[in-house]
């Protein structure tokens, strides 16, 4: 495949990932599970895509920016939530070759860690009046992390194996 074709394919993959991430976030919002202390964003299952293609890094980040436009935390969620997604995607991509029985568990955990810490801090400082304590932050981080872990496990693992079985990203040598 020519270099220009690879670039176009990567751009299209990134754009598709962004669109699907944003749409899945809005779908989660319809059910009231996209924002807040405990989140079950269906879109977070897509974070495993960083393992397969570098196009997922900007795709997930842009999708998160778009998905956070309707967040009750406003600009703060657009900035910090999207930063958490960017850091998670970059880290997941970097750790993709470290596997346990062929599965990149560390890559799967990166969104959990970054969202728990960053979004947990965001919730603590935006919604807790008075002095925010470490205990309040820890509770917020655990709540965000638990929801993130549930979605990454329930959606990310099956998605990983479905993509691996299909070989969709191997066909164009985009790894």
Secondary structure, 3 states (H helix, E strand, C coil): CCHHHHHHHHHHHHHHHHHHHHHHHHHHHHCCCCCCCCCCCHHHHHHHHHHCCCHHHHHHHHHHHHHHHHCCCCHHHHHHHHHHHHHHHHHHHHCCCCCECCECHHHHHHHHHHHHHHHHHHHHHHHCCCCCCHHHHHHHHHHHHHHHHHHHHHHHHHHHHHHHHHCCCCCCCCC
